Amino acid sequence: MKAVVITKPGGPEVLEIQERPVPVFKSDEILIKVYAAGINRPDIFQRKGNYPPPTGAPQDIPGLEVAGTVEQIGSEVKNWKIGDRVCALLAGGGYAEYAVVNAQHCLSIPKQISFIEAASLPETVYTVWHNVFQKGKLQSGENFLVHGGSSGIGITAIQLAKGFGAKVFATAGSDEKCEACVSLGADLCINYKNEDFETALKDEGADVILDMVGGDYIPKNLRLLRVDGRMVFINTMKSNKAEGVDFGLIMKNRLTITGSTLRNRDISFKAELTKEILKNVWPLLESGKFKPVIYKEFPLEEAAKAHQLMESSDHIGKIVLTNGW
Ligand SMILES: NC(=O)c1ccc[n+]([C@@H]2O[C@H](COP(=O)([O-])OP(=O)(O)OC[C@H]3O[C@@H](n4cnc5c(N)ncnc54)[C@H](OP(=O)(O)O)[C@@H]3O)[C@@H](O)[C@H]2O)c1
């Protein structure tokens, strides 16, 4: 099969199409014929050598999410049959013509959703559900702030938070990105290049903040949190160090600071999360209240161009690779 391989740590040019054997599946796994694979920022970090895949995952083929049809099933798999349309969360190996995944980490693709749209969903939906709703415990009527509102994570967080009745704020780096965030349901989006988000939101405050930026956002986030507020980190792209953090606020306002990374979680955790998503998020997808946002698709052979686009941060929503089956 064709696969995109990280030949060595480096820039987009280190991605190369190679011939690889179709992966072997275990008794509790399925083999997916991949029609489309979503691109996520962690793939960029992996390509640069800063985000190694967990043991057991494909080591040099990136890709955390795919959509396609079930090609073969392991002997213990009861919940899928050959030909089913599925999307799946992977720990790696998605940029290829075939991918192997635990049968419990797959979701059926609703009829009106294309393979390209479905491939854009698992990594961000699982991350947002776990961090915003399970760890952040966002409730209807609360104020929610997401940084990087136009990112794959951001467009998912805005729609799901709104869908579950929160008042939603976002930050993004251009007016065009802010307009997109508002069109997806954000009540207010702050272009952080023109306006200080802490000043803009100080009267409102936030019950839950999802942050991927870190650095100098950290003290501002803590000051914005309301009493019993929850701060959830999924990355610290600027820096994982911060100056001027007032830890007194944590006691005074009873704040919770938490965070997580999805990729290294075990099989049973991801299986439980899959069930939760099927129950809570899939109905919104089926009803059209939650929509995939595809910015651009590229053929598998142009994975380097797709990575360049993601690193430019010009995109709004998701970038997807297609296989041309
Ligand atoms: N913990 C987990 O389990 C988990 C899982 C998936 C993703 N993530 C993280 O979530 C973040 C979003 O992922 P994604 O795939 O949605 O990425 P993405 O679409 O590429 O979005 C990243 C956005 O972050 C904004 N940004 C702000 N500060 C930045 C900085 N210093 N460097 C680069 N970008 C910056 C950019 O938008 P502006 O132009 O508005 O600044 C950019 O569009 C990433 O940091 C990723 O590592 C974490």
The ligand as an SDF file (V2000), in Angstrom:
LIG
                    3D

 48 52  0  0  0  0  0  0  0  0999 V2000
   -3.9630   17.2320   24.3810 N   0  0  0  0  0  0  0  0  0  0  0  0
   -4.5430   16.5730   23.3910 C   0  0  0  0  0  0  0  0  0  0  0  0
   -5.0200   15.4540   23.5560 O   0  0  0  0  0  0  0  0  0  0  0  0
   -4.6170   17.2310   22.0280 C   0  0  0  0  0  0  0  0  0  0  0  0
   -5.2500   16.5720   20.9570 C   0  0  0  0  0  0  0  0  0  0  0  0
   -5.3400   17.2310   19.7340 C   0  0  0  0  0  0  0  0  0  0  0  0
   -4.8000   18.5020   19.5840 C   0  0  0  0  0  0  0  0  0  0  0  0
   -4.1700   19.0810   20.6360 N   0  0  0  0  0  0  0  0  0  0  0  0
   -3.5770   20.4360   20.5120 C   0  0  0  0  0  0  0  0  0  0  0  0
   -4.6080   21.3420   20.2270 O   0  0  0  0  0  0  0  0  0  0  0  0
   -4.0780   22.3920   19.4270 C   0  0  0  0  0  0  0  0  0  0  0  0
   -4.9470   22.5710   18.2070 C   0  0  0  0  0  0  0  0  0  0  0  0
   -4.7810   21.4680   17.3590 O   0  0  0  0  0  0  0  0  0  0  0  0
   -5.3890   21.5000   15.8900 P   0  0  0  0  0  0  0  0  0  0  0  0
   -5.0530   20.2300   15.2250 O   0  0  0  0  0  0  0  0  0  0  0  0
   -6.7880   21.9490   15.9720 O   0  0  0  0  0  0  0  0  0  0  0  0
   -4.4530   22.6560   15.2780 O   0  0  0  0  0  0  0  0  0  0  0  0
   -4.6260   23.7770   14.1830 P   0  0  0  0  0  0  0  0  0  0  0  0
   -5.8910   23.6210   13.4280 O   0  0  0  0  0  0  0  0  0  0  0  0
   -3.3570   23.8560   13.4230 O   0  0  0  0  0  0  0  0  0  0  0  0
   -4.7540   25.1180   15.0440 O   0  0  0  0  0  0  0  0  0  0  0  0
   -3.7680   25.6860   15.8170 C   0  0  0  0  0  0  0  0  0  0  0  0
   -4.1100   27.1680   15.9540 C   0  0  0  0  0  0  0  0  0  0  0  0
   -3.5080   27.6880   17.1200 O   0  0  0  0  0  0  0  0  0  0  0  0
   -3.3500   29.0720   16.9580 C   0  0  0  0  0  0  0  0  0  0  0  0
   -2.1120   29.4700   17.6620 N   0  0  0  0  0  0  0  0  0  0  0  0
   -2.0860   30.2840   18.7310 C   0  0  0  0  0  0  0  0  0  0  0  0
   -0.8680   30.4320   19.2000 N   0  0  0  0  0  0  0  0  0  0  0  0
   -0.0760   29.6950   18.4340 C   0  0  0  0  0  0  0  0  0  0  0  0
    1.3240   29.4540   18.4430 C   0  0  0  0  0  0  0  0  0  0  0  0
    2.1420   30.0150   19.3450 N   0  0  0  0  0  0  0  0  0  0  0  0
    1.8030   28.6140   17.4990 N   0  0  0  0  0  0  0  0  0  0  0  0
    0.9860   28.0490   16.5760 C   0  0  0  0  0  0  0  0  0  0  0  0
   -0.3490   28.2680   16.5320 N   0  0  0  0  0  0  0  0  0  0  0  0
   -0.8640   29.0750   17.4480 C   0  0  0  0  0  0  0  0  0  0  0  0
   -3.3350   29.3530   15.4650 C   0  0  0  0  0  0  0  0  0  0  0  0
   -4.4250   30.1940   15.1800 O   0  0  0  0  0  0  0  0  0  0  0  0
   -4.3190   31.7910   15.2600 P   0  0  0  0  0  0  0  0  0  0  0  0
   -3.9730   32.2860   13.9100 O   0  0  0  0  0  0  0  0  0  0  0  0
   -5.6830   32.1890   15.6750 O   0  0  0  0  0  0  0  0  0  0  0  0
   -3.2780   32.1290   16.2710 O   0  0  0  0  0  0  0  0  0  0  0  0
   -3.5750   27.9930   14.8170 C   0  0  0  0  0  0  0  0  0  0  0  0
   -4.5060   28.0710   13.7680 O   0  0  0  0  0  0  0  0  0  0  0  0
   -2.6410   22.0320   19.1060 C   0  0  0  0  0  0  0  0  0  0  0  0
   -1.7850   22.7140   19.9770 O   0  0  0  0  0  0  0  0  0  0  0  0
   -2.5930   20.5440   19.3800 C   0  0  0  0  0  0  0  0  0  0  0  0
   -1.3140   20.0980   19.7320 O   0  0  0  0  0  0  0  0  0  0  0  0
   -4.0690   18.4820   21.8450 C   0  0  0  0  0  0  0  0  0  0  0  0
  1  2  1  0
  2  3  2  0
  2  4  1  0
  4  5  1  0
  4 48  2  0
  5  6  2  0
  6  7  1  0
  7  8  2  0
  8  9  1  0
  8 48  1  0
  9 10  1  0
  9 46  1  0
 10 11  1  0
 11 12  1  0
 11 44  1  0
 12 13  1  0
 13 14  1  0
 14 15  2  0
 14 16  1  0
 14 17  1  0
 17 18  1  0
 18 19  2  0
 18 20  1  0
 18 21  1  0
 21 22  1  0
 22 23  1  0
 23 24  1  0
 23 42  1  0
 24 25  1  0
 25 26  1  0
 25 36  1  0
 26 27  1  0
 26 35  1  0
 27 28  2  0
 28 29  1  0
 29 30  1  0
 29 35  2  0
 30 31  1  0
 30 32  2  0
 32 33  1  0
 33 34  2  0
 34 35  1  0
 36 37  1  0
 36 42  1  0
 37 38  1  0
 38 39  2  0
 38 40  1  0
 38 41  1  0
 42 43  1  0
 44 45  1  0
 44 46  1  0
 46 47  1  0
M  CHG  2   8   1  16  -1
M  END
$$$$
